[in-house]
Amino acid sequence: MDRRTLGTVFAVLGVALLASTLTVSALVAPDRSVDAGSENQTRETLVGVQGGGPGWHDHGSVELFEGDDVAWRAGDTDSYFDVTMLDNGSVMAGFMQGGYEDCGPYESPCTRTGFRVIDPEPSPEVVTERSFPVRSPTNSEVHDVERVGDGQFLMTDMENERIAIIEDGETVWEWRGESFYDAPDDPTTTDWLHINDVDAIDEGRYLVSVRNANQILVVERGEGVVEVVNEDDGDDSSCTQSNQLRDADGDGDVRCGDPDVLYHQHNPQWLGDGAILVADSDNNRVVELHRNASTDEWEVAWELDSAGGIPFDWPRDADRLANGHTLVTDTLNKRLVEVDENGTVLWSAPVDRIPYEAERLPEGERPTGERYGEVNTATAARLPVLDPAVSLARGAVPGLPYWFAGLQLGLSLVAVALVGGGGYLRRTAE
């Protein structure tokens, strides 16, 4: 067989491989829309959508799902994050938005972050905004806010790496990460701790997610940190990457939890003393952690890394519902999914853009919930390098199909190589 003919064969094989890979994968892909509920049950789910695009800050929205249909959407914002429905039916949401002229110490135009209150009736509109300017539009956002009293709001602040209670635009109480972790000279210049969630456990006690430390803290007013979930395991490598945590005091150590227990987590939920549910994002799973009564260490008691035949891809929220099920925000698969203790999908719905957090209505996220037993539901197999590469691409390319994973990327690269090699052989044929 001459080079020209061989080149033609390679090119045809490459095109056939690419076409069959994409076609078959699309045909056999599990459905992201599932509803196993009764005919009289309509699930209402409130969703904060971060958006997408190169910086993941385009086309953010707040959406209310009735079943798998969007009942209303409030958009026209770079990103929304945590969402909470208030007693009067309005929605409170953390947000970030560029293009402001009121920039404080920063040059105009700038990005501001904070929280908004949205009235969905008769059509969604922002009725209140509390915000402040930040140095950078990335990793400086207010990811979480909740009401803790009449006129008081508890929120995270990644710009200054703190949690704070705000009243009438003023800080009335705060806890700063620098009181517990080695701090850089100026936390606004780097993505240091990435404090991304805070929940009131009870009066004056707060559950705080410190993403870059792989740790969850219980902070008590007047006492500071009273408990650490996933204590320092001695290996700091997972926490010091990308100029995150650092040994500022020179003692040879930083506070860094074991990444096999938690790795860059989001949105933990307190289920009661000794139990926490959390989206273990960089481990691509949801876990329930229990405190071991004998050792006082927190251990994985239940985990789930896929649902409905689709492996989780960077989940960022998990809520234990009043009915005992678990609602998961499967971020990079752009879906919401409700499962039982065994991982069986009872409901799921696709989201057009990247969702950050979701709440089932009317209950919202509660500081209590049913505990699961020792059920190991981890089954997903992942391809090194290829699956992480697809995960990175999903955020920047919103149109990338959810079924396009590491296997499809690998086969597509082989197909492209065959077509390219075939073309080379044809061009160089004598």
Secondary structure as GFF3:
##gff-version 3
##sequence-region A 1 430
A	DSSP	alpha_helix	3	28	.	.	.	ID=ss1
A	DSSP	beta_strand	34	35	.	.	.	ID=ss2
A	DSSP	beta_strand	44	51	.	.	.	ID=ss3
A	DSSP	beta_strand	60	66	.	.	.	ID=ss4
A	DSSP	beta_strand	69	77	.	.	.	ID=ss5
A	DSSP	beta_strand	79	85	.	.	.	ID=ss6
A	DSSP	beta_strand	91	100	.	.	.	ID=ss7
A	DSSP	beta_strand	110	119	.	.	.	ID=ss8
A	DSSP	beta_strand	125	134	.	.	.	ID=ss9
A	DSSP	beta_strand	145	149	.	.	.	ID=ss10
A	DSSP	beta_strand	152	157	.	.	.	ID=ss11
A	DSSP	beta_strand	162	167	.	.	.	ID=ss12
A	DSSP	beta_strand	170	176	.	.	.	ID=ss13
A	DSSP	three_ten_helix	177	179	.	.	.	ID=ss14
A	DSSP	three_ten_helix	187	189	.	.	.	ID=ss15
A	DSSP	beta_strand	195	202	.	.	.	ID=ss16
A	DSSP	beta_strand	205	210	.	.	.	ID=ss17
A	DSSP	three_ten_helix	211	213	.	.	.	ID=ss18
A	DSSP	beta_strand	215	220	.	.	.	ID=ss19
A	DSSP	beta_strand	224	229	.	.	.	ID=ss20
A	DSSP	alpha_helix	237	240	.	.	.	ID=ss21
A	DSSP	three_ten_helix	241	243	.	.	.	ID=ss22
A	DSSP	beta_strand	266	272	.	.	.	ID=ss23
A	DSSP	beta_strand	275	280	.	.	.	ID=ss24
A	DSSP	three_ten_helix	281	283	.	.	.	ID=ss25
A	DSSP	beta_strand	285	291	.	.	.	ID=ss26
A	DSSP	beta_strand	298	304	.	.	.	ID=ss27
A	DSSP	beta_strand	306	307	.	.	.	ID=ss28
A	DSSP	beta_strand	310	311	.	.	.	ID=ss29
A	DSSP	beta_strand	317	320	.	.	.	ID=ss30
A	DSSP	beta_strand	326	330	.	.	.	ID=ss31
A	DSSP	three_ten_helix	331	333	.	.	.	ID=ss32
A	DSSP	beta_strand	335	339	.	.	.	ID=ss33
A	DSSP	beta_strand	345	350	.	.	.	ID=ss34
A	DSSP	beta_strand	354	361	.	.	.	ID=ss35
A	DSSP	beta_strand	375	377	.	.	.	ID=ss36
A	DSSP	alpha_helix	386	396	.	.	.	ID=ss37
A	DSSP	alpha_helix	406	428	.	.	.	ID=ss38
###
